[in-house]
Amino acid sequence: FARPPLSAMRVVVVPVLSDNYAYLLIDDSSHTAFAVDPAEARVVLARAEEENVTVVGVLTTHHHWDHAGGNEEMVSKIPGLKVFGGRLDNVQACTDPLDHHSELALGNIKIQALHTPGHTKGSISYYCTEGSDGAVFTGDTLFVGGCGRIFECTPDDLYNSLANVLGLLPGETQVYVGHEYTVKNLEFASEVESGNETLQKMLQWSKDQNMQRKFTVPSTMQNEWLINPFLRSGSDELRSICPGCSPAQVFAELRRQKNAGQADLARLAALGKA
C-alpha cells in the first residue's frame, strides 16, 4: 500500500510480526528512505528494494522489541546506518538520540521529533512535512480510535501527549500508527459513544477493510478528534457523562476500562459524583 504521490514524500506500509506496522518514509526526489520501526529487518529491506530506494536511517518510536527489535540487524546489513530514538528511551542500536523538537531531514522532507511520553518514558512521534503535505508516525502512543497502554508514566503524561502535542498538529495530518488494532479500538469506542454516527461508520468501514485484508492506515488527526474517545476526553459529549471531571480524569478512567476490556459508563458517571 503506497500513499498517493502528492509530493516527493511517500509512505509505504510494511506489515510485520502479527499485527505491527513498519513503514518506509520515502523521498522520491532522492530515492532514499527512512525505515520506521523495522521490527523485521529483512521484510522491510526487501520492500525497500522493491521500491528502488536506499534506506539511510531508522526512526524508532520507542524501545519495545516489536518496534526496535530489528535495529541491530538493520545496522549489520547497512554499515554506518543512523538509528534515531528518544533520548530517554534506551533504543536498541541508537546512534542519534533525540529530544522534543529535534529536527532532521530526508531529502526534501523535514522531520520533527515530538516527545510523546505515556506508553514509554522516551517515546517519540515523528512529524514529517514536505510542502503542504504532512504525516506523523505515532508508534504505540496514538492508534486509530485508541491509544497505547501506560508504562513508565502516568495517565496525565499520555493524555498530554495525545491532546496537547499530537492534538496540535494540523487536522489534515496523515496518522500512521504502530499496530492494526482499529476494530477492537472502535468497538470499545462505540460502547463509550453509542450515538456517535461518524464512529459507527468508521467501525463498519474498518471491519470491511479487515475482511478484505486491507489496512486501516492512514487516519488523520481530524478523524481522530471525531472518533477517538481518548482524544475526546475533553469533549462536551464525554464530560457530560462525568460532570465535574477534568479531561485527564475522564481519560484515566477510560484507559482503565479499556485495559479491563469493557466500557462502564455508570462507573464513569459515578466518578463525577465522587
C-alpha positions in Angstrom: 0.0 0.0 0.0 1.5 3.3 -1.1 0.2 6.7 -0.4 -0.8 8.8 -3.4 2.3 10.8 -4.6 1.0 14.3 -3.8 4.6 15.4 -3.4 8.1 14.0 -3.1 7.1 12.5 0.2 5.6 9.0 0.1 4.8 6.4 2.8 4.7 2.7 2.2 3.1 0.5 4.8 5.0 -2.7 5.6 3.2 -5.2 7.9 5.5 -7.1 10.2 5.1 -9.7 13.0 1.4 -10.5 13.8 -0.2 -7.0 13.8 2.6 -4.4 13.7 3.1 -1.7 11.1 6.5 -0.8 10.0 6.9 1.9 7.3 9.1 3.3 4.6 9.2 7.1 4.6 10.4 7.8 1.1 11.8 10.9 -0.5 11.2 10.2 -4.2 13.4 13.1 -5.3 16.5 11.4 -3.9 15.3 7.8 -3.9 16.2 7.5 -0.2 14.1 6.3 2.7 13.9 6.1 6.5 12.6 2.8 7.9 10.1 3.4 10.7 10.1 0.7 13.4 11.5 -2.1 11.2 11.0 -4.9 13.7 11.6 -7.5 10.9 14.6 -6.0 9.1 14.6 -8.5 6.2 10.9 -7.8 5.3 11.4 -4.0 5.4 14.7 -4.1 3.4 13.0 -6.4 0.8 10.2 -3.9 0.4 12.8 -1.0 0.0 14.4 -3.0 -2.8 11.0 -3.4 -4.5 10.5 0.4 -4.2 14.0 1.0 -5.6 15.1 3.2 -2.6 18.1 3.2 -0.4 17.4 3.1 3.4 19.6 5.7 5.0 18.2 5.7 8.6 15.8 4.2 11.1 13.2 6.1 13.0 12.3 4.3 16.2 9.2 5.4 18.1 10.1 3.5 21.3 12.2 0.8 22.8 9.8 -2.2 22.9 11.1 -5.2 21.0 8.3 -5.3 18.5 9.3 -1.8 17.3 13.1 -1.6 18.0 13.9 -5.3 17.8 15.1 -5.2 14.2 17.5 -2.3 14.6 20.7 -4.3 15.2 20.0 -6.4 12.1 19.4 -3.2 10.1 22.7 -1.8 11.2 24.5 -5.1 10.5 23.2 -5.1 6.9 23.8 -1.3 6.3 27.1 -0.2 7.8 27.0 3.4 9.1 23.2 3.4 9.3 21.8 6.1 11.5 19.3 5.0 14.1 17.2 7.6 15.8 15.3 7.3 19.0 14.2 9.1 22.1 17.0 10.2 24.4 15.1 8.8 27.5 14.2 5.5 25.9 17.4 3.4 25.5 16.5 2.3 22.0 18.3 -0.7 20.6 21.4 0.3 18.4 20.5 4.0 18.7 23.2 6.3 17.2 21.4 9.6 17.3 19.3 10.3 20.5 16.5 12.9 20.0 14.8 15.4 22.2 11.4 17.2 21.9 11.5 19.3 18.7 14.8 17.8 17.5 14.9 18.3 13.7 16.3 16.1 10.9 15.7 15.8 7.1 15.4 13.2 4.4 16.0 14.9 1.1 13.2 17.5 0.9 11.3 16.1 3.8 11.5 17.9 7.1 11.1 15.7 10.2 10.5 17.0 13.7 10.8 14.7 16.8 7.9 15.1 19.2 8.4 13.7 22.7 5.2 11.9 23.5 5.6 10.0 26.8 3.0 7.8 28.2 3.4 4.4 26.6 7.1 4.7 27.4 9.1 7.5 29.1 11.0 8.4 26.0 8.5 7.7 23.2 9.0 9.8 20.1 6.4 10.6 17.4 7.8 11.8 14.1 6.1 14.7 12.3 7.1 14.8 8.7 6.4 17.6 6.2 7.1 18.3 2.6 5.4 21.4 1.2 1.8 21.3 2.5 1.9 17.5 2.9 2.1 16.2 6.5 2.3 12.8 8.2 3.0 11.6 11.7 4.3 8.3 12.9 2.9 7.7 16.4 4.1 4.2 17.3 2.0 3.0 20.3 1.1 6.4 21.6 -1.9 7.1 19.3 -3.8 4.3 17.5 -6.7 4.6 15.1 -9.5 5.1 17.5 -7.4 4.4 20.6 -4.1 4.8 22.4 -1.4 2.6 23.9 -1.2 1.2 27.4 0.6 3.2 30.0 4.1 2.1 31.1 6.8 4.0 32.9 4.5 7.1 33.0 1.2 8.5 34.4 -2.2 8.8 32.7 -1.7 12.6 32.7 1.5 12.1 30.7 -0.2 10.2 28.0 -3.2 12.4 27.8 -1.0 15.4 27.5 0.9 13.7 24.7 -2.3 13.0 22.8 -4.2 16.2 23.3 -1.5 18.8 23.7 1.3 17.5 21.5 -0.2 15.4 18.7 -3.5 17.2 19.1 -1.9 20.4 18.0 -0.9 19.1 14.6 -3.0 20.2 11.5 -6.2 18.3 11.1 -5.2 17.0 7.6 -2.0 15.4 9.0 -1.9 11.7 8.0 -1.6 9.4 11.0 0.4 6.2 10.8 0.2 4.0 13.9 2.1 1.1 15.3 -0.5 -1.7 15.3 -3.6 -2.9 13.5 -5.9 -2.6 16.5 -8.6 -0.5 14.8 -11.6 -2.7 15.0 -11.1 -3.6 18.7 -10.4 0.1 19.5 -13.6 1.2 17.7 -15.7 -1.5 19.3 -14.7 -0.1 22.7 -15.2 3.5 21.5 -18.7 2.7 20.3 -19.6 1.4 23.8 -18.5 4.7 25.1 -20.2 6.9 22.5 -23.0 4.8 21.0 -24.6 7.9 19.5 -21.5 8.9 17.5 -22.5 8.3 13.9 -19.1 9.1 12.5 -17.6 6.5 14.8 -20.2 3.8 13.9 -19.5 4.3 10.2 -15.7 4.1 10.8 -16.2 0.9 12.7 -18.1 -0.7 9.8 -15.5 0.5 7.3 -12.7 -0.9 9.5 -14.4 -4.3 9.7 -14.8 -4.3 5.9 -11.1 -3.4 5.5 -10.1 -6.3 7.7 -12.4 -8.7 5.8 -10.6 -7.7 2.6 -7.2 -7.9 4.3 -6.7 -4.2 3.8 -5.1 -1.6 6.1 -6.9 0.9 8.2 -4.0 3.4 8.0 -3.6 6.2 7.5 -6.1 8.0 9.6 -6.0 11.8 10.0 -5.8 13.9 13.1 -9.2 15.4 12.2 -10.7 11.9 12.0 -9.2 11.0 15.4 -10.8 14.1 17.0 -14.1 12.8 15.8 -13.8 9.1 16.7 -11.1 8.5 19.4 -12.5 8.6 22.9 -9.1 9.1 24.5 -8.5 12.3 22.4 -12.2 13.3 23.0 -11.9 13.0 26.8 -12.3 16.8 27.0 -15.3 16.9 24.6 -18.7 18.1 25.8 -20.1 14.7 25.0 -17.8 12.8 27.3 -17.6 15.3 30.0 -21.4 15.4 30.2 -21.2 11.7 31.3 -18.8 12.7 34.1 -19.8 16.2 35.3 -17.1 17.9 37.2 -14.3 15.6 35.9 -11.3 17.0 34.2 -10.4 15.7 30.7 -7.4 13.9 32.3 -9.7 12.2 34.8 -12.0 11.0 32.0 -9.0 9.8 30.1 -7.6 7.9 33.0 -10.9 6.1 33.7 -11.4 5.2 30.0 -7.8 3.8 29.8 -8.5 1.7 32.9 -11.8 0.4 31.4 -10.0 -0.3 28.1 -7.4 -2.4 30.0 -10.3 -4.3 31.6 -11.8 -4.9 28.2 -15.2 -3.2 28.6 -16.6 0.3 28.8 -18.6 1.1 32.0 -20.4 4.4 31.7 -22.1 4.0 35.1 -18.6 3.9 36.7 -17.6 6.9 34.7 -20.7 8.8 35.8 -20.1 7.9 39.4 -16.6 9.3 39.2 -18.1 12.7 38.6 -20.3 12.4 41.7 -17.5 11.3 44.0 
